[in-house]
Amino acid sequence: MASDPISQSDVAAVQECENAYGKLRDELAKVIVGQSEVIEQVLVAMFARGHALLEGVPGLAKTLLVSSLAESLHLSFKRIQFTPDLMPSDITGTEIIQEDLETKKRRYEFLEGPIFANLILADEINRTPPKTQAAMLEAMQERQVSAGGTIRKLPSPFFVLATQNPLEQEGTYPMPEAQLDRFLLHIRVDYPSGAEEWEIARRVTSGAQEQISSCMSGEQIVQFQDLVKRVPVSDQVLGYAWALIRATRPGSPEAPSFVNQWVAWGAGPRGLLTLVTAAKARAILYGRYHASISDVQAMVKPALRHRLAANYSAQANGYTSDKLIEMLLEEVSSEKTYACPAA
């Protein structure tokens, strides 16, 4: 696929993005030990103009990561703690009656909820009823709130990082797959390595705390989001991502035998859009002007783990979504020549 030559301004913008990413990692390293892949994937979601779901057991600093990220970015930040009694209006805002001190007349005035911020931490999003989840996801999808018959736009950039605990299911409302699909990436937060855990204990118990400096503005983020749209993707890279997505669908001609045996349903077209866009966003983080096969491979798990469902037989045999994705990467060759399929 022939693409237009990249402009000098875009070359400078990509270099600026790489430098900003390096500074951001340095700032976060002051309080976050390790988690380099998680930080990379969170930034990819942000630059791809999407939202991310972080999943991990308690105590892995998911909340600290998001609050530290907010400090390093010159953005407004709000944290919403989801509870079983949280109502949609607690998130979006509500109209209240105010009395004019001069005229003594009463009028309705909209009181904005915490959703009106650039960066939102939706803590334990699976701990609130479906009605409130739906209100949150509608704001994420439409980037606007409708209240009192008026549509109110959310600020730009607007980015939601939601967390959920995979262990404790009592008193939770698991999110349906259709709602999970609204998240661009599903990021797994794992246990730290031995050396990282040692360093965490040393820092925290010694009381040493460093201040995080802001190193990226909202205007820069919007510019990087626009830059991602202009990053070229060759037919080979697009074809490889396309082949991976097609292979996730049981019953399709492209599906391997293990997909037909272990997968309940595969990724839809949004999965392909996510995979390609995330690969482009990752490319500019590392100062490259085009997406590569390695970018697709690096993003395939967070892009597809919530869009590929293992059936009951697979779960009984220990085949998780991540394991099935690893099998897909072995099955679908990146060496094969890909081209636009015939209509």
Legacy VTK file of the C-alpha trace (Angstrom):
# vtk DataFile Version 3.0
C-alpha trace
ASCII
DATASET POLYDATA
POINTS 343 float
0.000 0.000 0.000
1.503 3.290 -1.083
1.294 6.033 1.510
1.983 9.745 1.355
5.462 10.784 2.539
5.426 11.769 6.182
5.687 15.521 6.661
8.515 17.179 8.549
6.037 18.440 11.135
4.860 14.864 11.758
8.479 13.688 12.049
9.038 16.341 14.737
5.753 15.377 16.434
6.739 11.695 16.593
10.104 12.609 18.128
8.308 14.867 20.617
5.997 11.977 21.525
8.931 9.636 22.132
10.629 12.247 24.348
7.405 12.907 26.263
6.913 9.172 26.817
10.423 8.882 28.220
9.847 11.792 30.617
6.505 10.343 31.664
8.054 6.961 32.483
10.762 8.699 34.523
8.181 10.647 36.528
6.003 7.589 37.193
9.084 5.588 38.228
9.388 7.929 41.228
6.347 6.238 42.816
5.585 3.165 40.672
8.046 0.277 40.670
8.007 -1.788 37.474
4.691 -2.170 35.596
6.340 -0.921 32.389
3.960 -2.888 30.142
0.921 -1.601 32.022
2.115 2.011 31.708
2.788 1.497 28.000
-0.659 0.033 27.392
-2.399 2.797 29.357
-0.635 5.439 27.237
-1.487 3.529 24.064
-5.175 3.594 25.014
-4.992 7.316 25.749
-3.282 8.223 22.470
-5.666 5.935 20.566
-8.555 7.995 21.992
-9.974 5.045 23.939
-10.599 3.866 27.475
-8.947 1.045 29.408
-10.023 -1.530 31.967
-7.373 -2.534 34.511
-7.859 -5.891 36.185
-5.778 -7.285 39.008
-5.944 -8.568 42.552
-6.025 -6.010 45.397
-2.780 -4.346 46.432
-1.091 -4.041 43.026
-1.159 -0.212 43.011
-3.773 0.151 40.266
-5.287 3.207 41.934
-1.850 4.667 42.703
-0.867 4.227 39.046
-3.871 6.177 37.800
-3.569 8.975 40.366
0.180 9.254 39.643
-0.555 9.398 35.919
-2.978 12.251 36.575
-0.244 14.137 38.463
2.207 13.705 35.581
-0.348 15.000 33.076
-1.629 18.556 33.198
-5.268 17.374 33.258
-8.256 17.626 35.563
-8.720 14.377 37.490
-11.657 12.840 39.357
-11.978 9.509 41.156
-15.321 7.712 41.357
-15.604 4.902 43.893
-18.329 2.600 42.575
-20.624 1.120 45.240
-23.911 -0.828 45.079
-25.918 2.279 46.036
-24.340 4.637 43.461
-26.942 6.252 41.173
-26.388 7.474 37.584
-26.907 11.095 38.646
-24.075 10.708 41.170
-21.769 10.354 38.151
-23.291 12.570 35.480
-24.658 15.342 37.668
-28.135 16.627 38.465
-30.293 19.744 38.315
-30.864 21.669 41.524
-33.160 24.594 42.299
-31.347 27.864 42.941
-32.891 31.145 44.076
-31.698 34.380 42.490
-30.696 36.712 45.346
-31.828 39.824 43.445
-35.068 38.753 41.753
-35.956 36.089 44.339
-37.000 33.859 41.452
-36.127 30.194 41.443
-34.511 28.435 38.511
-32.934 25.126 37.711
-29.161 24.967 37.605
-27.141 21.950 36.493
-24.577 20.726 38.996
-21.869 18.837 37.138
-20.918 15.377 38.357
-17.400 13.967 38.567
-17.615 12.714 34.978
-16.787 16.274 33.835
-13.015 15.876 34.019
-10.246 14.941 31.584
-9.093 11.811 33.409
-11.527 9.618 35.325
-10.626 6.773 37.662
-13.654 4.467 37.805
-12.644 2.375 40.808
-14.233 -1.113 41.033
-16.674 -0.472 38.207
-18.126 -3.970 38.586
-19.372 -3.126 42.111
-22.270 -0.951 40.958
-25.652 -1.915 39.412
-26.055 -2.218 35.609
-28.062 1.038 35.385
-25.163 3.055 36.772
-22.648 1.091 34.687
-24.705 1.933 31.585
-24.699 5.655 32.411
-20.928 5.579 32.781
-20.387 3.644 29.563
-22.731 5.945 27.636
-20.642 8.940 28.665
-17.500 7.038 27.626
-18.919 6.130 24.208
-20.681 9.370 23.299
-18.377 11.722 25.237
-21.423 13.671 26.305
-24.060 13.675 29.049
-27.787 14.212 28.538
-29.514 15.658 31.602
-32.606 17.804 31.936
-33.219 17.672 28.202
-29.822 19.250 27.447
-26.780 17.577 25.931
-23.553 18.625 27.606
-20.211 17.820 26.007
-17.461 16.324 28.119
-14.023 17.981 28.127
-11.327 17.018 25.644
-9.249 14.955 26.058
-11.508 12.574 27.958
-10.141 9.281 29.203
-11.521 6.675 31.610
-9.400 4.134 33.465
-11.653 1.603 35.174
-10.497 -1.026 37.645
-12.068 -4.276 38.714
-11.131 -7.045 41.130
-11.220 -10.516 39.491
-11.390 -12.404 42.802
-14.127 -11.068 45.040
-17.482 -11.584 43.306
-19.811 -11.186 46.291
-21.834 -7.997 45.938
-20.616 -7.321 42.390
-22.397 -6.912 39.064
-20.174 -8.491 36.394
-20.021 -6.451 33.210
-21.573 -8.131 30.144
-19.351 -8.751 27.125
-21.192 -6.072 25.117
-20.186 -3.485 27.725
-16.637 -4.801 28.035
-16.291 -4.304 24.286
-16.615 -0.539 24.841
-13.183 -0.539 26.452
-10.405 -0.196 23.918
-7.970 -2.294 25.985
-8.322 -4.809 28.803
-5.063 -4.541 30.767
-3.945 -7.209 33.220
-1.928 -6.016 36.211
0.253 -8.877 37.475
2.316 -9.426 40.616
5.696 -7.659 40.694
8.942 -9.579 40.292
11.005 -10.453 43.353
13.378 -7.514 42.884
10.485 -5.100 42.264
8.628 -6.243 45.385
11.823 -5.812 47.434
12.149 -2.232 46.144
8.451 -1.517 46.861
8.893 -2.635 50.477
12.106 -0.598 50.854
10.515 2.601 49.521
7.226 2.398 51.380
8.596 1.382 54.778
11.336 4.014 54.674
8.771 6.755 54.146
10.651 8.147 51.146
8.279 10.042 48.851
9.095 11.956 45.695
6.978 14.587 44.034
5.781 13.971 40.474
6.147 16.833 38.011
3.675 17.490 35.216
5.302 16.742 31.850
2.460 16.579 29.311
-0.480 18.913 28.683
-3.970 18.216 27.412
-3.174 20.061 24.181
-0.187 17.773 23.572
-2.321 14.678 24.151
-4.902 15.871 21.618
-2.095 16.527 19.121
-0.708 13.015 19.655
-4.205 11.565 19.222
-4.501 13.358 15.870
-1.009 12.162 14.944
-2.003 8.518 15.521
-4.642 8.869 12.805
-1.936 9.853 10.299
0.463 6.996 11.099
0.644 4.798 7.961
-0.075 1.059 8.060
1.149 -1.200 5.264
-1.065 -3.857 3.693
1.186 -6.504 5.267
0.633 -5.202 8.811
-3.077 -4.590 8.224
-3.401 -8.043 6.664
-1.699 -9.712 9.616
-4.053 -7.999 12.086
-7.002 -8.889 9.829
-5.929 -12.555 9.733
-5.639 -12.697 13.522
-9.159 -11.316 13.956
-10.668 -13.618 11.312
-9.042 -16.620 12.981
-10.801 -15.907 16.312
-14.270 -16.693 14.914
-15.435 -20.291 15.345
-17.100 -21.761 12.277
-15.366 -19.384 9.856
-13.119 -20.749 7.059
-10.073 -19.068 8.639
-10.629 -20.530 12.131
-8.070 -23.141 13.295
-9.399 -26.374 14.782
-8.660 -25.302 18.364
-10.768 -22.159 17.875
-13.731 -24.259 16.741
-13.207 -26.481 19.793
-12.473 -23.956 22.547
-13.928 -20.545 21.548
-17.557 -19.540 22.149
-17.324 -16.405 20.000
-14.559 -14.309 18.529
-13.761 -10.655 17.948
-15.905 -8.443 15.737
-14.796 -5.619 13.432
-14.194 -3.360 16.445
-11.450 -5.783 17.455
-9.620 -5.169 14.171
-10.017 -1.397 14.486
-8.676 -1.562 18.037
-5.712 -3.743 17.113
-4.605 -1.534 14.213
-5.129 1.758 16.080
-3.329 0.482 19.183
-0.406 -0.683 17.028
-0.176 2.798 15.483
-0.269 4.468 18.905
2.466 2.162 20.208
4.655 2.980 17.191
4.787 6.706 17.960
5.564 6.024 21.629
8.829 4.485 20.437
9.586 7.177 17.861
8.590 5.205 14.763
6.623 6.648 11.876
4.705 3.517 10.882
3.087 0.546 12.636
4.861 -2.809 12.453
4.123 -6.494 12.957
5.785 -6.312 16.380
3.368 -3.538 17.413
0.400 -5.729 16.475
1.847 -8.675 18.414
2.524 -6.499 21.470
-1.061 -5.202 21.569
-2.994 -8.342 20.626
-3.631 -9.542 24.201
-4.986 -6.296 25.715
-6.933 -5.641 22.506
-8.581 -9.079 22.264
-8.697 -10.742 25.701
-12.154 -9.230 26.395
-13.365 -9.829 22.833
-12.571 -13.537 22.622
-14.593 -15.815 24.911
-13.428 -19.281 25.898
-16.326 -21.763 26.102
-17.141 -23.861 29.161
-15.128 -26.814 27.874
-12.060 -24.608 27.413
-12.403 -23.117 30.897
-12.715 -26.594 32.393
-9.459 -27.569 30.680
-7.607 -24.437 31.775
-7.706 -22.575 28.449
-8.033 -18.868 29.193
-8.451 -16.094 26.628
-4.748 -15.253 26.981
-3.754 -18.860 26.319
-5.974 -18.997 23.229
-4.443 -15.748 21.945
-0.958 -17.220 22.393
-2.055 -20.225 20.338
-3.402 -17.857 17.669
-0.054 -16.068 17.453
1.610 -19.419 16.805
-1.009 -20.430 14.238
-1.267 -17.215 12.174
1.989 -16.551 10.335
3.414 -13.048 10.111
5.654 -14.222 7.231
2.757 -14.882 4.879
2.122 -12.209 2.237
-1.194 -10.465 2.837
-3.222 -8.464 0.351
-6.729 -7.038 0.166
-9.140 -9.987 -0.296
-11.366 -10.144 -3.350
-14.902 -8.799 -2.888
LINES 1 344
343 0 1 2 3 4 5 6 7 8 9 10 11 12 13 14 15 16 17 18 19 20 21 22 23 24 25 26 27 28 29 30 31 32 33 34 35 36 37 38 39 40 41 42 43 44 45 46 47 48 49 50 51 52 53 54 55 56 57 58 59 60 61 62 63 64 65 66 67 68 69 70 71 72 73 74 75 76 77 78 79 80 81 82 83 84 85 86 87 88 89 90 91 92 93 94 95 96 97 98 99 100 101 102 103 104 105 106 107 108 109 110 111 112 113 114 115 116 117 118 119 120 121 122 123 124 125 126 127 128 129 130 131 132 133 134 135 136 137 138 139 140 141 142 143 144 145 146 147 148 149 150 151 152 153 154 155 156 157 158 159 160 161 162 163 164 165 166 167 168 169 170 171 172 173 174 175 176 177 178 179 180 181 182 183 184 185 186 187 188 189 190 191 192 193 194 195 196 197 198 199 200 201 202 203 204 205 206 207 208 209 210 211 212 213 214 215 216 217 218 219 220 221 222 223 224 225 226 227 228 229 230 231 232 233 234 235 236 237 238 239 240 241 242 243 244 245 246 247 248 249 250 251 252 253 254 255 256 257 258 259 260 261 262 263 264 265 266 267 268 269 270 271 272 273 274 275 276 277 278 279 280 281 282 283 284 285 286 287 288 289 290 291 292 293 294 295 296 297 298 299 300 301 302 303 304 305 306 307 308 309 310 311 312 313 314 315 316 317 318 319 320 321 322 323 324 325 326 327 328 329 330 331 332 333 334 335 336 337 338 339 340 341 342
